[in-house]
Amino acid sequence: MKEITQLAAELGRRMQVLNAHVTTAESCTGGGIAEAITRIPGSSAWFEAGYVTYSNRQKTLQLNVLEGLFETVGAVSREVVEAMVRGAQDKSHAQFAVAVSGVAGPDGGSPSKPVGTVWLAWGVGEQLFSEVQHFPGNRDEVRRQTVKAALEGLLRHAAGEISNQG
């Protein structure tokens, strides 16, 4: 918990240096990334919105993820998290965004997407970055590792923006 709070606080400092805002689009973390961010006093200056879209229906309704993606590639996929990032950026007008969708367990996994499989995507303006992770542990551990990875990715991308400015 302390490490995640420190990451969120550092993200806040970087967002303020950039005069930028961040948004989150979450599935398997159920709002955990937004909660970590809003734990930081003054986060209203740089946190725009958090979208908890646990069901595929809500991913479509709130973030404009195309319904057909769920049938062709599944909710836990690069295509879906990238669409979630774009939807969150479009709705919130935030420069920075992160989206996560995964199989936290204890069930719901498959041979191709076992428990612990999580797709993450980050949007920085028009740029898009994504990766898959396979986190070990129980449901709480998978979710915690996902929140940490999401914040670390935002920090990496914000640091790139800082170095690009000068």
C-alpha positions as CSV (number, residue, x, y, z in Angstrom):
1,M,0.0,0.0,0.0
2,K,2.8,2.4,0.9
3,E,4.6,1.8,-2.3
4,I,1.5,2.4,-4.4
5,T,0.7,5.6,-2.5
6,Q,4.3,6.8,-3.2
7,L,3.9,6.0,-6.9
8,A,0.6,7.9,-7.0
9,A,2.2,10.9,-5.3
10,E,5.1,11.0,-7.7
11,L,2.6,10.8,-10.6
12,G,0.9,13.8,-9.2
13,R,4.1,15.8,-9.1
14,R,4.9,14.9,-12.7
15,M,1.4,15.7,-13.9
16,Q,1.7,19.1,-12.2
17,V,5.1,19.8,-13.8
18,L,3.5,19.0,-17.2
19,N,0.3,20.8,-16.4
20,A,-1.5,17.6,-17.5
21,H,-4.4,15.5,-16.4
22,V,-4.8,11.7,-16.2
23,T,-7.7,9.4,-16.5
24,T,-8.2,5.7,-15.7
25,A,-10.3,2.9,-17.4
26,E,-10.4,-0.1,-15.2
27,S,-11.8,-3.6,-15.3
28,C,-10.0,-6.2,-13.1
29,T,-8.8,-3.6,-10.6
30,G,-12.3,-2.3,-10.0
31,G,-11.3,1.3,-9.5
32,G,-8.1,0.5,-7.5
33,I,-5.9,2.8,-9.7
34,A,-8.3,5.7,-9.3
35,E,-8.5,5.1,-5.6
36,A,-4.7,5.2,-5.3
37,I,-4.5,8.4,-7.2
38,T,-7.3,10.1,-5.2
39,R,-5.6,9.1,-2.0
40,I,-3.2,11.9,-2.8
41,P,-4.2,15.3,-1.4
42,G,-4.7,17.8,-4.2
43,S,-5.2,15.1,-6.9
44,S,-8.2,17.0,-8.1
45,A,-5.7,19.3,-9.8
46,W,-4.5,16.6,-12.1
47,F,-6.9,13.6,-12.0
48,E,-9.8,14.0,-14.4
49,A,-11.9,10.8,-14.2
50,G,-12.0,7.2,-13.5
51,Y,-14.1,4.7,-15.4
52,V,-14.8,1.3,-13.8
53,T,-16.1,-0.8,-16.7
54,Y,-16.2,-4.3,-15.3
55,S,-18.7,-5.7,-17.8
56,N,-18.2,-5.7,-21.5
57,R,-21.5,-3.9,-21.8
58,Q,-20.1,-1.0,-19.8
59,K,-16.9,-0.9,-21.8
60,T,-19.1,-0.3,-24.8
61,L,-21.5,2.1,-23.2
62,Q,-19.0,4.2,-21.3
63,L,-15.8,3.9,-23.4
64,N,-17.1,3.2,-26.9
65,V,-15.3,-0.2,-27.1
66,L,-16.7,-1.9,-30.2
67,E,-18.9,-4.9,-29.2
68,G,-17.4,-7.1,-31.9
69,L,-14.0,-7.0,-30.2
70,F,-15.3,-9.1,-27.3
71,E,-16.3,-11.9,-29.6
72,T,-13.2,-11.8,-31.8
73,V,-10.3,-11.2,-29.2
74,G,-12.0,-11.2,-25.8
75,A,-12.1,-8.6,-23.1
76,V,-8.6,-9.4,-21.9
77,S,-6.7,-8.3,-25.0
78,R,-4.5,-5.6,-26.5
79,E,-7.3,-4.4,-28.7
80,V,-9.8,-3.9,-25.9
81,V,-7.4,-2.1,-23.5
82,E,-6.2,0.2,-26.3
83,A,-9.9,1.0,-27.1
84,M,-10.5,1.6,-23.4
85,V,-7.7,4.1,-23.3
86,R,-8.9,5.9,-26.3
87,G,-12.5,6.0,-25.0
88,A,-11.3,7.3,-21.6
89,Q,-9.2,10.0,-23.3
90,D,-12.1,11.0,-25.6
91,K,-14.6,11.2,-22.8
92,S,-12.3,13.0,-20.2
93,H,-10.1,15.1,-22.5
94,A,-7.1,13.9,-20.3
95,Q,-3.7,13.8,-22.0
96,F,-2.6,10.7,-20.1
97,A,-4.7,7.6,-19.6
98,V,-4.2,4.0,-18.5
99,A,-6.5,1.0,-19.0
100,V,-6.4,-2.5,-17.6
101,S,-8.3,-5.7,-18.2
102,G,-7.3,-9.0,-16.9
103,V,-8.1,-12.3,-15.2
104,A,-7.6,-11.7,-11.4
105,G,-9.0,-15.1,-10.4
106,P,-9.4,-17.3,-8.6
107,D,-11.3,-18.7,-11.6
108,G,-12.1,-17.4,-15.1
109,G,-8.8,-18.3,-16.6
110,S,-8.3,-20.4,-19.7
111,P,-5.2,-22.1,-21.2
112,S,-4.6,-19.1,-23.5
113,K,-5.4,-16.5,-20.7
114,P,-4.6,-18.1,-17.3
115,V,-5.4,-16.4,-14.0
116,G,-2.9,-13.5,-13.6
117,T,-3.0,-12.5,-17.3
118,V,-3.5,-8.7,-17.5
119,W,-3.4,-6.4,-20.5
120,L,-2.4,-2.8,-19.8
121,A,-2.4,0.2,-22.1
122,W,-1.3,3.8,-21.8
123,G,-2.3,6.7,-23.9
124,V,-0.1,9.8,-24.0
125,G,-1.8,12.3,-26.3
126,E,-2.0,10.5,-29.6
127,Q,0.6,7.9,-28.7
128,L,-0.5,4.4,-27.5
129,F,1.5,1.8,-25.6
130,S,0.4,-1.6,-24.4
131,E,1.8,-4.8,-22.8
132,V,0.6,-8.0,-21.3
133,Q,1.7,-9.2,-17.9
134,H,1.4,-12.5,-16.1
135,F,1.2,-11.7,-12.4
136,P,1.6,-14.5,-9.8
137,G,-0.5,-14.9,-6.7
138,N,-4.1,-14.7,-5.5
139,R,-6.8,-12.3,-6.6
140,D,-5.7,-9.5,-4.3
141,E,-2.0,-9.9,-5.3
142,V,-2.9,-9.8,-9.0
143,R,-5.0,-6.7,-8.5
144,R,-2.3,-5.0,-6.4
145,Q,0.5,-5.8,-9.0
146,T,-1.8,-4.5,-11.7
147,V,-2.3,-1.1,-9.9
148,K,1.4,-0.8,-9.3
149,A,2.3,-1.6,-13.0
150,A,-0.4,0.9,-14.2
151,L,1.1,3.7,-12.1
152,E,4.7,2.8,-13.0
153,G,3.7,2.9,-16.7
154,L,2.1,6.3,-16.3
155,L,5.3,7.5,-14.5
156,R,7.5,6.2,-17.3
157,H,5.4,7.9,-20.0
158,A,5.2,11.1,-18.0
159,A,9.0,11.1,-17.6
160,G,9.3,10.8,-21.3
161,E,7.1,13.8,-21.8
162,I,9.2,15.8,-19.4
163,S,12.5,14.9,-21.2
164,N,10.8,15.7,-24.5
165,Q,10.0,19.2,-23.3
166,G,13.5,20.5,-22.8
